[in-house]
Amino acid sequence: GENELYLYPNPTKNVINIGYKSNTIQEIEVKIFNVTSQLMYHDWIISSKETNAFQLNVSNLQKGLYFVELNLDGERLMKRLVID
């Protein structure tokens, strides 16, 4: 689809900015998985059409590779995230 997902900074130490392209979204499901597919974070974000971005604090996650998944109204977007 038209939706794209951006993560920055990546790698990060404590805060990740998540941006996306979408026209219709208000409620977004956010999941972060580790490399063994364990769910490490799960929340719902209420987002306005004006910003299309939000911040997450990931300082409680250990160093390593993760996968950030956004569910935008049924469309799933996934990106790799490295925490150093």
Residue pairs with C-beta under 8 A, 6 or more apart in sequence:
1 75
2 21
2 22
2 23
3 20
3 21
3 22
3 72
3 75
3 77
4 20
4 21
4 77
5 18
5 19
5 20
5 68
5 70
5 77
5 78
5 79
6 17
6 18
6 19
6 20
6 79
7 16
7 17
7 18
7 19
7 68
7 79
7 81
8 16
8 17
8 19
9 16
9 17
10 16
10 79
10 80
10 81
10 82
11 81
11 82
11 83
11 84
12 58
12 81
12 82
12 83
12 84
13 59
13 83
13 84
14 57
14 58
14 59
15 55
15 56
15 57
15 58
15 59
16 55
16 56
16 58
16 68
16 81
17 53
17 54
17 55
18 30
18 53
18 54
18 55
18 56
18 68
18 70
19 52
19 53
20 28
20 52
20 53
20 70
20 72
20 77
21 52
22 52
22 72
22 73
23 49
24 73
25 47
25 49
25 52
25 72
25 73
26 46
26 47
26 48
26 49
27 44
27 45
27 46
27 47
28 44
28 45
28 46
28 47
28 70
28 71
28 72
29 42
29 43
29 44
29 45
29 70
29 71
30 41
30 42
30 43
30 44
30 45
30 56
30 68
30 69
30 70
30 71
31 39
31 41
31 42
31 68
31 69
31 71
32 39
32 40
32 41
32 42
32 56
32 58
32 61
32 66
32 67
32 68
32 69
32 81
33 39
33 40
33 66
33 67
33 69
34 40
34 64
34 65
34 66
34 67
35 64
35 65
35 66
35 67
40 61
40 66
41 56
41 58
41 61
45 54
47 53
47 54
58 66
58 81
58 83
61 83
62 83
63 83
63 84
64 82
64 83
65 80
65 81
65 82
66 80
66 81
66 82
66 83
67 78
67 79
67 80
67 81
68 78
68 79
68 80
68 81
69 76
69 77
69 78
70 76
70 77
70 78
